[in-house]
Amino acid sequence: MDALVQTAKILSDINRVKIIALMQREKELCVCEICDTLQLSQPLVSRHLKQMREADIVQTQQSGKWIIYSLRENETINCFLATIKEELIQLPQIISCVTR
């Protein structure tokens, strides 16, 4: 029950929902790609990603000096993403990180 409540809290913020949707569409993203694409500040994106890591929604991997984020397998998130799949096409195209 606690995990469901924590997931619901993550999904209660539009920026976190957009980040999750971008990760679902792109599979892997670095912080700068999320910041540039959604026009959000790096500290805000990092805070959202930390909350999502703590809720076990995203996972990380090191790629050189970059940390790459991706979604963990999560039935609740998958159900949510299936529900909003028509809205995913409204997200902006990813702005790729040129330094990665």
N, C-alpha and C positions, 0 to 999 in steps of 0.2 A: 504494500500500500504506500509506503514512503517513497519508493521509486516512482510510482505513478504521480504522486503529488509533486515531486521534484521535476519530473518531465513536464507536467502542466505549468509549473512556474517558468520553465525555460520557454515554453510555447506561448507564454502570455506577453511577450515582447516582440513587436513587429520586426525589429532589426535582427533578433536571434532567429526568427522564422525565415527571414530572407537569407541569412547566412546558411542555415540548414538546407534551404531549397537550392542555393547555389552549390553547396557541397554535393547534394544529391545529383544535380545536373552535371557538374564538372568532375566529380569523384575526388579530386585532391586540389587543395588551394593553400597558398601561403597568405600570411596576414596582409601583405601589401596588395595582393590581388583583391582581397575582400574590401580593404579600405578604398582602393581606387575605383572599384566597380560600384560600390554602394555609396561612395562619397561620405565615408565615416572616418572619424579620427582613429589613429592607431591605438591610443589608450582605450578608447571605447570598444573597439573590436577585440583587443586583447582581453579586456574584462569579460566580454560576452563569451569568448572562447574558453576562458578559465572556468566560468560557470558551467559551460557545456561539458568540459572535461570532468569536472567534479560530479556532474550528473551522469557520467559514463555514456554520453551521447556521441562525443567525438574522440578520435584517437590521433596521436601524433607520431611522426617519424622524422628523423634527422636526415637532411639531404645537404651535405656540405655544411655551410653556416646557416641554412634555412631550416625552419620547422614547418613541415607540411601537415595540414589537417585534413582529416577525412571522417566520414560518418562511421560509427560502429553499427553493427547489425542490431537493430532495436525494433521489435514488433510494433510498439506504440508509435514511434516516429514513422515507420513504414506505412502504417495505417493513416496517419496524419498526412503524409506526403501524397498518398493515393487520393485522399480527399481533395487536396488543393492542386492536383496536377494541371488543371486547365489554367490556373493562375501562374504557374511556373514560367510560361512563355512570356509573361509580362515583365519578367526580370531583365535587367540590362545584360547585354553581352559582356562576358568577362574581359576585363582589361588586364592582359597578361603582364606579369612582372618581368621587366626587361633585364634585370640584374640576376635573376635566378638561373 
